[in-house]
Amino acid sequence: MRYLLTHLVSQAALQHPQQAAICCRDETLSYAELYRRSAALAQILVASGVGVGDRVGIYMHKCVDCASAIYGIMAAGAAYVPLDPTAPLARLQHIIDSCDIEVLVTEPRLDRGVEELVPATAIRQLIGGGPGIGRGARNMNWETVHKQSASEFPELGLTGNSLAYILFTSGSTGVPKGIMHSHASAITWARVTASSYQFTAQDRISNYAPLHFDLSTLDYFGAAWAASTTVMVPEEYTRFPASLAELIARQRLSIFYTVPHALLQLLQAGVIQQHSYPALRAVLFGGEPIPPKHLREIMKLWPGATFYNVYGPTETNGVTHYRVNLDELDTAKSIPIGRVYDDVEALVLDSKDTVVADDSVGELLISAGTCMRGYWKRADLNQKVFWFRSQDHQRPDVFVRTGDLVSRRPDGCFEFLGRADRLVKTRGYRVELDEVEASIVTHPQVLECAAFAVPDPSGSVNIAVAIIPSDIGSFDLSRLRDHIRRQLPAYAMPRSIEVLADLPRTSTGKIDRVSLLAQAAKK
Amino acid sequence: MQDQLIDFINNELLAERGISIGPDDELLLSGHLDSMAIFQLVAFIEGDLGLAVPAQDITVENFRTATVISQYLARL
């Protein structure tokens, strides 16, 4: 019986005690040891006053004890809240205050940030800080946690409805919003991934994404569902493609789940060819669209792997996936997001909330067991994001609005067409910024591209574009302008094109359009 | 060469954030250098120091500290 995320580890520890649960750098924890450490942490947290429904922060770089922290916090009845170790402290302080976090699980590498956060917040207990840390908060180091004897998780009467974690994403306005998932929604997602990609105890699954990015839930919970091994990709490897390729080969990863940006970096550096990857059987990517021309080159370099485009906002978890066929990439303009997983109902609605016909554009709405409980303390947003279909007035069906524009093909496959809020009006014309990007990136000299709308003094907007060329030395801007002129109507032509060595990124590897816009607005 | 590297990292890459590093300070685990900074650093090595760095050599092993980078460059 597995209805809580903690059951995944307690059961794996019973059935596969010596199986590797999590690896990071030279460290490996078996499921038995992960269970023991999580139980020890849970005991300590309960003793320090953490209660059912409380929120406990995780402020850690990647290391094996991130897993002990996740399961230990949930086993103590609390929800874990990952804090991005690279985020500005003011943002973290906002999240800590909003979640009333009093206990923070951390590690000595982040002592500097902790020293500033403790006096500025209600944090009273630290787990895992370095020697002498605190300034008002108690601290217990990881060695003490590891030595604590504990044989099982405390019995607290949690249910599937209990809050498991809150992931904060930056909204388009820059104010972080917390997405609440219950044990039920997360474990449903774990089961869906494990069965869709046939995870087994032999699989070695990457954890590329940081903990505050929802991709990490597949890496942890999907893997634990099948007693697979999660292999963490340490942060510095995500910045060095040559090292990332080496890690994938050396760690014999069988499943690599990542963002398009990482695949593009590997391709551009020309490093995939340096190794062989006999274990690699599937590459999953999601979070942003990937240009077909680049995906085609990557697929040729990893011929033994099946490639899946996976789609789903943090609010719903994954909802569709698409198995890419190499032959179609020569002509494809974009890659579909595919069909919905079993047990997912998808609706495509127009602006009047009427279902649109196949092949017509509308907003995607999702009803599934993987959907969130709602936004943390944001009744205003919850009122907008949930949509109710009252066929049975006693029990209306609850849908989550994704804010994504899609069209459904007659064969049930979905095409992703951009964010609803990426539709802008410039000098009276409606322009889809994602369409501008997609047409620019078809140019052979363009690796990546970001389009954004810069407000002008007249109250309208101008379209601006930043690009990364595939080779900055031979890049010819006038040829790119000609190319765009042939692709886009005159009103959608970007007013400015900036050529950059790299684009600003969010900590999750996505293009940071808010920061691009802020830079453009300063000029 | 090591001094030139440290000067570049401190003056060009880290100055804005009010951080400065010494020859053996960890550059990567600390998160001091993001991917843009690494790109700029490689461009500096190739442009100003006149050394060609093959893509497969731009690794976590070769870029851990300023000392490690200059030892790697000396082997080129």
Interface residues (C-beta under 8 A of the other chain):
Chain A: H61 P85 T86 R109 P234 E235 E236 Y237 T238 R239 F240 P241 A242 S243 E246 Q265 A269 G270 V271 Q274 A501 D502 P504 R505
Chain B: L28 L29 S30 G31 L33 D34 S35 M36 I38 F39 Q40 A43 A55 Q56 D57 I58 T59 V60 E61 F63
